[in-house]
Amino acid sequence: MAQPISSQRDIPAIRPPAHRARAIISLAGAALGITLLVGALVLWFQFGTTVFFETIASGIAACF
C-alpha cells in the first residue's frame, strides 16, 4: 500500500518554528511599545506638559 507523503506526525514539527517566530515578534513589539511609553513618561516628567502640547499644536498647525 502506498505511504502518504505527509503524515500527522510531520505537521507539529513544522508549526513550532512559526509559532516561536510569532512569539518573538510579539515580544519585540511589546518591548518597543514599552520603551516608547517609558521614554515619553521620562520626557513628560523632565520637561512638563508644555513641550507635548506645543508639539501637538505645531503638528495641527502644519496640517492646516
N, C-alpha and C positions, 0 to 999 in steps of 0.2 A: 504494500500500500504506500502511496506517496506521502512524504512528510511535508507538513506546511512550512512555508518559507519563514514565517514569523510565528512564534508561539506566545502564549500569555506570559511565559517566564521572561521573555526578552523585553517586554514593554516597561516594567518597572525599572530595568537597568537604564533605559533611555530617559525616563522622566526626572529622576533626581537632579541631574546637572541643570536642567532647565528650571526646576523649582529652586535650586540653590542660587542660580543666577538672578532669578526674580527676587529672591530674598535679599541678595547683596545689593541689587539696585534699589530696592525699597529702603533698606537701611542707609544707604548712601544718600538717598533723597531726604530721609528724615534727619540725618546728621547735618546736611546742608541747610535744611529749614531751621533746625535748632540753632545752628551757627549764625544764620542771618537774624534770627529773633534775638539772640543774646547780643549781637553786635548793635542792633537797633536800640535795645534797652540800655546798653553802655553809653551810646551816644545821647540817648534821651536824658540820662542822669547827669552826663557831663555837660551838655550844652543847654538843656532845658527844652521846653516846648517851642520856643521861638524859632529855632532852626527848622524844625519839622513843619510848622505852619508856614514859614516863609518858603520852604521848598514846595509845598503843596500849592501855595498861592502863585509862585512863579511858574509852576507847571500848568496851572489853569490859565494864566495869562499867556503862556506860549501857545496854547491851543487856540486862543481867540486872537 
